[in-house]
Amino acid sequence: MRHEIVMPQMGESITNGTITKWHKQPGDMVEIDEILLEISTDKVESEIPSPIAGKVVEVIYPEGDTIDVGILIAVIDDDANATVGGSAPAASAPAGAPASSVSATPVAGSERMDVVMPQMGESITNGTITKWHKQPGDMVEIDEILLEISTDKVESEIPSPVAGRVEEVLFAEGETIDVGIKIASIEQNLDVPFGQSGAAATSTPAQATSTPAATTQAPAASTNSGERRFYTPLVKALATKHGVALSELANISGSGAAGRVNKADFMNFLNNRGSAPAARPAAASAPAAPVKSSVPAFSSTDRVEIVPMDNMRKAIAKNMIASKMTSPHVNSIDETDMTNIFKFREGFKNEFKKQEGFSLTYTHFILYALVQALKEFPVVNASIDGDNIVYKKDVNLGCAVAVPGNGLVVPVIKGADNLNIRGIARKLDELVQKARAKKLTMDDMSGGTYTFTNNGSFGILAATPVILQPQLAIFCVGTMKKRPIVTEDDAIAIRQMMYATHTYDHRLIDGEVGSKFLRHVINTLETTDWAQLF
């Protein structure tokens, strides 16, 4: 029997891994727990043991290739007499298996590469195709823009991973596609006639929706008849979120290939499930879906204009509701005296810009102060997974950036705890420039452990923002204003004052810790000798 080996997830928020060494090659025998290959990510290098004993019959990717989590990378057959190479017949492949494991014999010499919907950030499960820059038959160069995708967090231009001829475009502009689903293919060998690079080259968009590229070895369940059913990671995640047991999943009629259950099938089942859902697992922390409003819908008149939300706004609305229902939000608010920073910046900003090429802003000081507080209170930098607390060893600081005509995006300063204030300023400027040019990558947008947003740029005094899941807190500042303040010696002075809000998840962060964190940030801002840091 053939067993598919997929790229494992080496840690939270890690979406791919690089194969650094194969310890076994096709035809080699391998024992259970014997090292099969070595994988590296930006966080760890690991030896991956074989989950079974048998013969290695396929090695899909060579050393040096970087592969997305969940993608098929090898096949082991527990039959020592199994033939090396080839794939299992289509009739025996599980629903939801990738194209590489289903019979679709390509033309000899074909070097066709599938393009799948990328993950545009942590916790994002789909993206909307807003524009195709290439159509079937068009030539494309490596890194030339292939299409544009939007999510609730970012709008991105997606470059082609290879040079060649576009063979397939499987979804139209405006369609929202789950992460990992094949959306196009590119033929690298131009000697292969157009439209003949493989059996799948004639797929239609409707067929393509059931051919995910990252759903191998999905968990299986048995129906009442004993039949084994396979579910994609997305469907499994939705089931966990909404408290749907595998036994219930087995009763859903799938509309995908070979009866595979897709997201639409699951949501249709959920909407018609009734008011008495099955008991949810103890570890599931996500809330039930909100009850739909019974208020009558508006109708268009000459005094009322109805405009449908775009996909980004709909996703934002959904995520904000989910965050409020997941995390009990608590806000600690205080004011900080920014006078010393104001005076220092006024005297140093011209020299700084001459040295660095960009302006020194108050945000740089605040981000530095936040990093110092996150080092002191690691629980604020953590996440919750069921009944477990996930402590993060790195401070990856998200910073909301306003993009004209595109709302806010939140790029992430990775390893901010290892940067001085100049390093934080340089990295933020790099991310801001990429955001405004719509050049942010998936890595730029993912992995955040804490977020900062500056509403003061809009001229308001204070705000209480919504936590960005799965983080536990967010920090917001208002505008800086001159105010008369009574000093410690009972004098009245004009000071540059600013309100700061620390919003945190009360499931884990109590008022004491949340307020002490805020006080630590304020003390750093008010008492640091900034000249010594520059």
Backbone torsions as a table, in degrees:
resi	resn	phi	psi	omega
1	MET	NA	136.0	-178.6
2	ARG	-83.0	139.6	178.5
3	HIS	-125.3	124.6	-177.8
4	GLU	-86.3	135.8	177.2
5	ILE	-108.3	124.3	-178.2
6	VAL	-112.0	161.0	176.7
7	MET	-63.4	118.4	-177.8
8	PRO	-77.2	160.1	174.2
9	GLN	-89.9	118.2	-172.5
10	MET	-88.3	0.7	178.9
11	GLY	169.6	165.2	-178.5
12	GLU	-60.1	134.3	176.8
13	SER	75.7	-2.9	177.8
14	ILE	-82.4	126.4	-173.1
15	THR	-107.8	-6.8	178.8
16	ASN	-156.9	173.5	177.6
17	GLY	-148.8	154.9	179.2
18	THR	-106.2	128.5	177.7
19	ILE	-77.0	114.1	-177.9
20	THR	-97.1	-27.0	179.5
21	LYS	-161.1	132.5	169.9
22	TRP	-94.8	124.3	176.1
23	HIS	-86.8	-16.2	179.0
24	LYS	-131.1	148.4	178.9
25	GLN	-122.7	162.7	178.0
26	PRO	-51.5	130.9	-177.3
27	GLY	100.8	-20.7	179.3
28	ASP	-74.9	147.7	171.9
29	MET	-89.8	147.8	179.5
30	VAL	-138.5	141.0	178.1
31	GLU	-95.2	158.2	177.4
32	ILE	-61.1	134.3	-179.1
33	ASP	71.5	3.7	171.6
34	GLU	-76.1	144.1	-176.1
35	ILE	-64.3	125.3	-178.9
36	LEU	-97.3	-43.2	179.7
37	LEU	-159.1	171.4	174.9
38	GLU	-118.7	140.5	-176.4
39	ILE	-130.2	141.9	174.7
40	SER	-124.8	146.4	171.9
41	THR	-128.6	-174.7	178.5
42	ASP	-73.9	-5.4	-177.8
43	LYS	-117.8	-24.0	-170.6
44	VAL	-156.7	152.4	169.6
45	GLU	-118.4	129.3	-171.8
46	SER	-136.4	148.2	169.8
47	GLU	-93.5	128.7	-174.9
48	ILE	-104.3	116.3	179.3
49	PRO	-80.5	156.2	176.9
50	SER	-74.5	134.0	179.7
51	PRO	-78.1	-12.5	-178.4
52	ILE	-143.1	167.8	173.5
53	ALA	-100.3	143.0	178.7
54	GLY	161.7	-158.9	-179.1
55	LYS	-106.7	132.0	174.1
56	VAL	-73.2	116.0	-177.7
57	VAL	-106.0	-19.0	176.4
58	GLU	-146.1	138.2	167.1
59	VAL	-122.1	110.2	-168.4
60	ILE	-79.2	-38.3	-175.5
61	TYR	-122.5	142.6	179.5
62	PRO	-80.5	169.3	174.9
63	GLU	-60.7	140.0	-179.7
64	GLY	98.8	-17.1	179.2
65	ASP	-77.0	140.6	175.6
66	THR	-102.4	122.7	-170.1
67	ILE	-121.8	139.7	178.0
68	ASP	-68.2	148.1	176.8
69	VAL	-56.7	134.4	177.3
70	GLY	92.7	-8.5	-179.3
71	ILE	-80.3	141.0	177.6
72	LEU	-62.5	127.5	179.2
73	ILE	-121.2	-18.6	179.9
74	ALA	-162.6	164.3	177.1
75	VAL	-133.4	133.3	176.4
76	ILE	-120.0	132.4	176.8
77	ASP	-107.2	128.1	-179.1
78	ASP	-75.8	-1.2	174.4
79	ASP	-92.3	114.2	-177.8
80	ALA	-62.5	-18.8	-179.4
81	ASN	-96.6	9.4	-177.4
82	ALA	-64.6	149.4	178.9
83	THR	-79.4	135.4	179.2
84	VAL	-75.7	138.4	178.2
85	GLY	86.6	174.4	179.4
86	GLY	78.1	175.1	-178.8
87	SER	-130.0	161.0	177.1
88	ALA	-64.5	148.6	178.0
89	PRO	-58.9	152.3	-177.7
90	ALA	-58.7	-34.0	-175.9
91	ALA	-65.8	-24.7	-177.5
92	SER	-99.8	-3.4	-179.5
93	ALA	-78.1	138.4	179.9
94	PRO	-69.1	150.0	174.5
95	ALA	-59.2	136.0	-180.0
96	GLY	91.0	1.5	176.9
97	ALA	-70.0	152.4	-178.7
98	PRO	-71.5	163.7	-177.7
99	ALA	-59.4	-30.3	-177.3
100	SER	-68.2	-15.3	-179.0
101	SER	-109.4	6.9	178.5
102	VAL	-116.9	141.5	-175.3
103	SER	-64.0	117.3	174.4
104	ALA	-154.7	79.7	-168.7
105	THR	-65.1	117.6	179.7
106	PRO	-79.2	160.3	175.1
107	VAL	-65.6	144.4	-179.9
108	ALA	-55.9	133.3	178.5
109	GLY	89.0	-6.8	-179.2
110	SER	-64.9	136.6	176.5
111	GLU	-125.3	53.7	-175.6
112	ARG	-79.1	135.0	177.0
113	MET	-114.5	130.9	175.9
114	ASP	-81.9	139.8	174.7
115	VAL	-108.7	124.7	-178.3
116	VAL	-111.2	160.9	176.7
117	MET	-63.1	117.0	-177.9
118	PRO	-76.0	159.9	174.3
119	GLN	-89.5	116.6	-172.1
120	MET	-87.6	2.6	178.1
121	GLY	168.0	165.8	-178.0
122	GLU	-59.9	133.4	176.6
123	SER	76.2	-2.1	178.3
124	ILE	-81.9	128.4	-174.0
125	THR	-109.9	-6.1	178.1
126	ASN	-157.7	173.4	178.0
127	GLY	-148.5	155.3	179.6
128	THR	-107.4	127.3	177.5
129	ILE	-76.2	115.4	-178.6
130	THR	-97.6	-26.3	179.9
131	LYS	-162.0	132.6	170.5
132	TRP	-94.6	125.5	175.4
133	HIS	-89.1	-15.8	179.0
134	LYS	-132.3	151.1	178.7
135	GLN	-124.6	163.7	179.7
136	PRO	-52.2	131.8	-177.9
137	GLY	97.9	-19.9	178.8
138	ASP	-73.8	147.9	172.9
139	MET	-87.9	147.9	179.4
140	VAL	-140.0	139.2	177.0
141	GLU	-93.1	157.8	177.2
142	ILE	-61.9	134.8	-178.4
143	ASP	71.9	2.4	171.4
144	GLU	-75.0	144.1	-175.3
145	ILE	-64.5	124.8	-179.8
146	LEU	-96.1	-43.2	-179.9
147	LEU	-159.0	171.0	175.1
148	GLU	-118.0	140.0	-176.8
149	ILE	-130.7	142.8	174.9
150	SER	-124.2	145.8	171.6
151	THR	-132.1	-172.5	178.3
152	ASP	-72.8	-12.2	-175.8
153	LYS	-110.5	-26.1	-171.8
154	VAL	-158.8	150.7	167.4
155	GLU	-112.1	126.3	-171.8
156	SER	-131.5	146.3	169.6
157	GLU	-91.9	125.9	-175.0
158	ILE	-101.2	117.3	-179.8
159	PRO	-81.0	156.6	177.1
160	SER	-72.3	134.4	179.7
161	PRO	-75.9	-16.9	-178.5
162	VAL	-142.5	167.0	172.8
163	ALA	-96.2	143.5	179.0
164	GLY	163.0	-154.9	-178.2
165	ARG	-113.8	131.0	178.1
166	VAL	-68.4	118.3	-179.4
167	GLU	-91.0	-40.6	-175.1
168	GLU	-138.1	143.9	164.6
169	VAL	-127.2	109.5	-166.7
170	LEU	-93.5	-12.9	-179.3
171	PHE	-135.7	147.4	-178.4
172	ALA	-84.6	162.6	174.2
173	GLU	-60.5	138.8	-179.5
174	GLY	97.4	-13.4	-179.7
175	GLU	-83.0	143.0	178.2
176	THR	-102.8	123.9	-170.6
177	ILE	-121.7	138.8	177.6
178	ASP	-67.5	146.9	177.0
179	VAL	-56.4	135.9	177.2
180	GLY	92.8	-10.5	179.5
181	ILE	-78.1	138.0	177.2
182	LYS	-65.8	129.6	-178.9
183	ILE	-119.2	-16.7	-179.6
184	ALA	-164.8	170.8	172.5
185	SER	-143.5	151.3	-177.8
186	ILE	-129.0	128.5	177.1
187	GLU	-93.5	121.4	-177.9
188	GLN	-87.8	-23.8	179.8
189	ASN	-94.2	104.6	-174.2
190	LEU	-77.3	-4.7	173.8
191	ASP	-74.8	-18.1	176.7
192	VAL	-79.9	124.5	-178.5
193	PRO	-59.2	145.9	179.6
194	PHE	-59.1	133.5	178.2
195	GLY	84.2	3.1	-178.5
196	GLN	-123.3	18.8	-176.1
197	SER	-78.1	-12.9	178.9
198	GLY	176.4	162.2	-177.7
199	ALA	-61.0	-30.9	-177.3
200	ALA	-76.5	-6.4	-175.7
201	ALA	-66.7	-15.1	-179.8
202	THR	-102.6	14.1	180.0
203	SER	-61.1	148.1	174.8
204	THR	-100.4	161.7	177.7
205	PRO	-53.3	-38.7	-178.9
206	ALA	-63.1	-38.1	178.2
207	GLN	-71.4	-34.9	-173.7
208	ALA	-66.3	-25.1	-177.4
209	THR	-63.2	-17.0	-178.6
210	SER	-108.9	23.4	179.9
211	THR	-124.4	65.0	-179.2
212	PRO	-67.3	146.6	-178.8
213	ALA	-92.7	-6.4	-175.5
214	ALA	-130.3	37.9	-176.1
215	THR	-120.1	20.7	179.2
216	THR	-67.6	150.5	177.0
217	GLN	54.5	36.6	176.5
218	ALA	-68.5	150.5	-179.1
219	PRO	-58.0	145.4	-177.3
220	ALA	-115.3	157.6	175.1
221	ALA	-138.3	163.2	179.0
222	SER	-106.7	137.8	174.4
223	THR	-81.6	175.5	-179.7
224	ASN	-62.1	-24.9	179.9
225	SER	-83.8	-1.3	179.7
226	GLY	92.4	-4.7	-179.5
227	GLU	-70.6	138.3	178.3
228	ARG	-84.3	133.6	177.8
229	ARG	-122.5	145.1	-177.9
230	PHE	-114.4	142.0	-177.4
231	TYR	-126.1	141.6	179.6
232	THR	-70.9	159.1	176.6
233	PRO	-56.9	-35.2	179.4
234	LEU	-63.5	-45.9	179.7
235	VAL	-64.6	-39.3	177.7
236	LYS	-62.9	-41.2	179.3
237	ALA	-65.2	-41.1	177.7
238	LEU	-64.6	-38.4	179.0
239	ALA	-63.4	-43.6	178.2
240	THR	-63.1	-43.5	-178.3
241	LYS	-61.4	-40.3	-174.6
242	HIS	-100.0	8.7	175.9
243	GLY	68.4	35.3	179.0
244	VAL	-98.8	120.6	-178.2
245	ALA	-76.7	159.8	178.4
246	LEU	-58.3	-34.0	-180.0
247	SER	-63.8	-32.6	176.1
248	GLU	-74.4	-38.7	178.4
249	LEU	-57.5	-36.2	-177.3
250	ALA	-63.6	-17.4	-179.0
251	ASN	-93.3	-0.4	-178.6
252	ILE	-86.5	131.1	175.6
253	SER	-81.6	119.5	-178.2
254	GLY	-87.5	141.9	178.6
255	SER	-100.9	-1.1	179.0
256	GLY	-80.1	-177.0	-179.8
257	ALA	-58.8	137.5	179.6
258	ALA	55.0	28.6	176.6
259	GLY	79.7	17.8	-179.7
260	ARG	-65.0	137.9	177.7
261	VAL	-81.4	122.6	176.4
262	ASN	-106.9	-177.5	-175.7
263	LYS	-61.2	-41.9	-179.3
264	ALA	-62.6	-40.2	177.7
265	ASP	-61.0	-44.3	-177.8
266	PHE	-64.1	-47.1	-177.1
267	MET	-65.9	-35.3	176.2
268	ASN	-63.8	-41.7	176.5
269	PHE	-62.1	-44.0	-176.9
270	LEU	-63.6	-41.5	-178.5
271	ASN	-66.9	-25.3	-178.5
272	ASN	-107.5	16.1	-172.5
273	ARG	-74.8	-27.5	-177.4
274	GLY	103.6	-179.2	-173.7
275	SER	-93.8	3.4	-177.9
276	ALA	-125.1	76.2	-179.6
277	PRO	-67.8	157.8	178.4
278	ALA	-66.1	158.5	179.8
279	ALA	-59.4	131.1	-177.7
280	ARG	-84.3	154.4	178.8
281	PRO	-61.5	151.0	-177.3
282	ALA	-62.5	-30.9	-175.3
283	ALA	-81.8	-10.5	-176.2
284	ALA	-74.9	123.8	-175.7
285	SER	-108.4	-10.5	-177.9
286	ALA	-76.5	146.0	-176.2
287	PRO	-82.1	168.2	174.2
288	ALA	-70.3	159.6	180.0
289	ALA	-65.9	145.0	-179.2
290	PRO	-67.8	151.4	177.9
291	VAL	-73.5	134.6	179.8
292	LYS	-69.0	144.3	-179.8
293	SER	-67.1	143.6	177.6
294	SER	-96.1	4.1	179.5
295	VAL	-65.9	132.7	-179.1
296	PRO	-57.4	145.9	179.3
297	ALA	-69.8	152.2	175.2
298	PHE	-72.6	157.6	174.1
299	SER	-125.8	148.2	-178.1
300	SER	-70.3	133.4	172.3
301	THR	-137.6	-178.1	178.2
302	ASP	-70.4	-11.7	178.7
303	ARG	-110.8	2.1	-179.9
304	VAL	-132.4	125.4	176.6
305	GLU	-111.6	128.8	179.9
306	ILE	-109.0	120.7	-179.5
307	VAL	-121.5	121.1	179.0
308	PRO	-62.7	142.9	173.6
309	MET	-64.0	144.4	171.1
310	ASP	-78.4	171.1	-174.2
311	ASN	-62.7	-36.1	-179.4
312	MET	-65.2	-45.2	-178.8
313	ARG	-66.2	-37.7	177.5
314	LYS	-63.2	-41.2	-180.0
315	ALA	-67.6	-39.4	177.1
316	ILE	-60.6	-46.6	-179.6
317	ALA	-58.8	-45.3	-179.7
318	LYS	-62.1	-44.7	-177.5
319	ASN	-70.0	-34.6	179.3
320	MET	-67.7	-40.7	176.1
321	ILE	-62.5	-45.0	-179.2
322	ALA	-61.1	-40.0	-179.6
323	SER	-65.8	-43.2	179.9
324	LYS	-65.3	-32.8	-179.1
325	MET	-82.9	-19.7	178.8
326	THR	-86.6	-47.0	-172.5
327	SER	-109.7	123.1	170.3
328	PRO	-71.6	106.4	-174.0
329	HIS	-78.1	131.4	173.2
330	VAL	-125.8	141.2	-178.5
331	ASN	-119.9	128.1	168.5
332	SER	-108.4	128.1	-174.6
333	ILE	-127.3	134.9	176.7
334	ASP	-150.9	171.2	177.8
335	GLU	-112.9	151.8	-179.8
336	THR	-126.7	143.9	179.2
337	ASP	-87.0	109.4	-176.4
338	MET	-97.2	13.2	-173.9
339	THR	-60.5	-46.0	-178.4
340	ASN	-62.7	-41.2	177.7
341	ILE	-66.0	-40.7	179.0
342	PHE	-58.3	-47.3	-178.8
343	LYS	-66.3	-42.4	179.8
344	PHE	-62.8	-46.3	-177.6
345	ARG	-63.7	-42.2	-179.6
346	GLU	-58.9	-36.1	-178.6
347	GLY	-84.3	-15.0	-171.8
348	PHE	-118.3	-14.1	-169.6
349	LYS	-62.6	-36.8	-179.7
350	ASN	-68.3	-42.3	177.4
351	GLU	-64.5	-40.3	179.5
352	PHE	-62.0	-44.9	-178.1
353	LYS	-65.6	-34.7	177.0
354	LYS	-65.3	-36.7	-178.8
355	GLN	-75.8	-42.3	-169.8
356	GLU	-104.6	-23.4	-179.8
357	GLY	89.4	2.6	175.4
358	PHE	-144.5	167.7	-172.1
359	SER	-81.1	145.4	172.6
360	LEU	-83.7	122.1	-177.2
361	THR	-116.6	165.9	177.6
362	TYR	-65.7	-26.8	178.3
363	THR	-58.5	-37.2	-179.4
364	HIS	-60.6	-41.0	179.0
365	PHE	-66.9	-42.3	-178.1
366	ILE	-65.8	-42.9	178.5
367	LEU	-61.0	-41.4	177.6
368	TYR	-60.8	-44.3	179.7
369	ALA	-64.0	-37.5	178.4
370	LEU	-63.6	-41.9	179.7
371	VAL	-60.5	-41.7	-179.8
372	GLN	-63.9	-38.2	179.4
373	ALA	-71.1	-37.0	178.9
374	LEU	-66.5	-31.7	174.5
375	LYS	-66.8	-36.1	-177.5
376	GLU	-78.5	-31.7	-177.8
377	PHE	-124.0	77.0	-175.3
378	PRO	-61.6	-23.0	179.7
379	VAL	-64.5	-28.0	178.9
380	VAL	-70.8	-22.7	-179.7
381	ASN	-92.2	7.8	-173.7
382	ALA	-95.0	-175.7	172.8
383	SER	-138.3	169.0	176.9
384	ILE	-113.8	130.6	175.3
385	ASP	-125.7	96.5	-175.9
386	GLY	65.3	-117.8	177.5
387	ASP	-101.8	13.2	-178.2
388	ASN	-108.3	148.1	173.4
389	ILE	-100.6	126.2	-178.8
390	VAL	-103.9	104.6	179.2
391	TYR	-85.6	130.1	-179.3
392	LYS	-96.6	131.4	179.8
393	LYS	-80.6	-17.1	179.6
394	ASP	-111.8	146.3	171.7
395	VAL	-98.3	106.4	177.9
396	ASN	-108.8	103.9	-166.8
397	LEU	-95.3	112.4	175.5
398	GLY	-79.8	141.8	-180.0
399	CYS	-135.2	115.7	-178.5
400	ALA	-64.6	131.8	-179.0
401	VAL	-124.9	127.3	177.8
402	ALA	-78.8	127.7	177.7
403	VAL	-115.9	115.9	-177.3
404	PRO	-52.5	126.8	179.0
405	GLY	78.6	1.4	-176.2
406	ASN	-138.1	18.7	176.9
407	GLY	67.1	-138.7	-177.8
408	LEU	-114.7	142.0	169.1
409	VAL	-123.0	160.0	-175.6
410	VAL	-128.5	80.0	173.5
411	PRO	-69.9	161.9	-170.8
412	VAL	-120.9	128.4	172.8
413	ILE	-85.0	101.6	-176.9
414	LYS	-73.3	139.5	177.1
415	GLY	60.2	39.5	-178.2
416	ALA	-62.2	-24.3	179.6
417	ASP	-70.6	-12.4	178.4
418	ASN	-101.3	6.8	-177.6
419	LEU	-110.8	144.8	169.9
420	ASN	-83.3	-176.9	-174.4
421	ILE	-66.4	-33.5	175.7
422	ARG	-66.5	-41.1	179.2
423	GLY	-62.9	-40.5	176.9
424	ILE	-63.0	-43.9	-179.3
425	ALA	-63.0	-42.4	-179.1
426	ARG	-65.2	-44.9	-178.5
427	LYS	-66.0	-39.9	178.8
428	LEU	-63.9	-43.2	179.5
429	ASP	-61.3	-40.2	178.0
430	GLU	-60.8	-44.4	-179.0
431	LEU	-69.4	-37.9	178.6
432	VAL	-62.5	-44.5	179.5
433	GLN	-63.0	-40.4	178.6
434	LYS	-67.0	-38.9	-179.3
435	ALA	-63.2	-44.7	-176.7
436	ARG	-72.9	-20.8	175.8
437	ALA	-95.7	4.8	-177.8
438	LYS	57.0	42.3	-178.3
439	LYS	-114.8	11.5	179.1
440	LEU	-64.5	139.4	179.0
441	THR	-98.1	173.3	176.1
442	MET	-58.8	-41.3	-178.7
443	ASP	-65.7	-36.1	178.7
444	ASP	-61.9	-28.3	-172.1
445	MET	-101.3	-5.4	-172.1
446	SER	-114.0	163.9	172.0
447	GLY	84.9	7.0	-179.0
448	GLY	-63.6	142.7	178.0
449	THR	-112.7	-14.8	-179.7
450	TYR	-161.1	149.0	-173.8
451	THR	-128.6	143.7	175.2
452	PHE	-120.0	138.7	174.6
453	THR	-136.9	139.2	-176.5
454	ASN	-111.8	97.4	177.2
455	ASN	-84.3	-6.5	178.0
456	GLY	-64.2	-24.3	179.3
457	SER	-65.0	-15.8	177.5
458	PHE	-97.3	4.3	174.6
459	GLY	83.5	16.1	-179.9
460	ILE	-101.6	160.5	-176.1
461	LEU	-81.4	-41.8	-175.0
462	ALA	-157.0	158.4	177.2
463	ALA	-151.9	160.5	177.3
464	THR	-121.5	92.4	-173.3
465	PRO	-74.4	171.6	178.7
466	VAL	-98.0	136.6	-178.6
467	ILE	-66.3	138.5	177.5
468	LEU	-89.0	106.9	-178.0
469	GLN	-65.5	145.2	5.3
470	PRO	-94.7	25.4	177.2
471	GLN	-70.0	168.6	-176.5
472	LEU	-109.8	-5.5	-176.0
473	ALA	-163.0	164.1	177.7
474	ILE	-149.3	146.3	-176.8
475	PHE	-117.9	134.5	-177.0
476	CYS	-133.7	138.7	174.7
477	VAL	-120.6	154.0	176.3
478	GLY	-100.8	-169.6	-178.6
479	THR	-73.2	154.0	179.0
480	MET	-93.3	127.5	-177.0
481	LYS	-134.5	147.9	174.7
482	LYS	-75.2	131.7	177.8
483	ARG	-144.0	149.7	173.7
484	PRO	-73.9	128.9	-176.8
485	ILE	-127.6	138.2	174.5
486	VAL	-82.0	118.8	-177.2
487	THR	-82.2	176.5	-176.9
488	GLU	-63.7	-27.6	179.1
489	ASP	-95.0	23.0	176.1
490	ASP	64.1	21.9	173.7
491	ALA	-92.8	163.7	176.7
492	ILE	-109.8	125.9	-178.1
493	ALA	-132.0	154.3	175.1
494	ILE	-89.2	118.3	-176.3
495	ARG	-125.1	155.2	175.7
496	GLN	-88.3	106.6	-173.5
497	MET	-110.9	149.2	-178.4
498	MET	-145.1	133.1	174.9
499	TYR	-83.7	143.7	177.2
500	ALA	-130.7	138.0	179.9
501	THR	-120.4	127.7	172.6
502	HIS	-109.4	111.8	179.0
503	THR	-101.7	129.1	-173.9
504	TYR	-142.4	161.0	-176.6
505	ASP	-85.0	111.5	-174.3
506	HIS	-73.2	-6.6	173.5
507	ARG	-61.7	-32.7	-176.3
508	LEU	-124.3	-37.4	-176.3
509	ILE	-97.4	113.0	178.5
510	ASP	-79.1	167.0	-179.4
511	GLY	-58.0	-34.9	-179.6
512	GLU	-62.4	-51.4	-178.4
513	VAL	-67.4	-43.2	-179.8
514	GLY	-60.8	-39.1	-179.6
515	SER	-76.1	-38.0	176.7
516	LYS	-64.1	-36.6	176.7
517	PHE	-60.0	-47.4	179.1
518	LEU	-60.5	-43.1	-179.7
519	ARG	-64.4	-35.3	178.7
520	HIS	-64.5	-42.8	178.2
521	VAL	-61.4	-45.8	-178.6
522	ILE	-63.5	-43.5	179.2
523	ASN	-61.0	-40.2	178.4
524	THR	-63.2	-43.7	-179.2
525	LEU	-64.5	-38.1	-173.4
526	GLU	-84.9	-27.7	-169.6
527	THR	-113.1	-9.2	-177.5
528	THR	-70.0	139.8	172.4
529	ASP	-85.9	91.6	-171.1
530	TRP	-65.7	-28.7	179.4
531	ALA	-60.1	-31.0	-179.8
532	GLN	-72.5	-21.2	-177.2
533	LEU	-89.6	-13.5	-179.6
534	PHE	-108.5	NA	NA
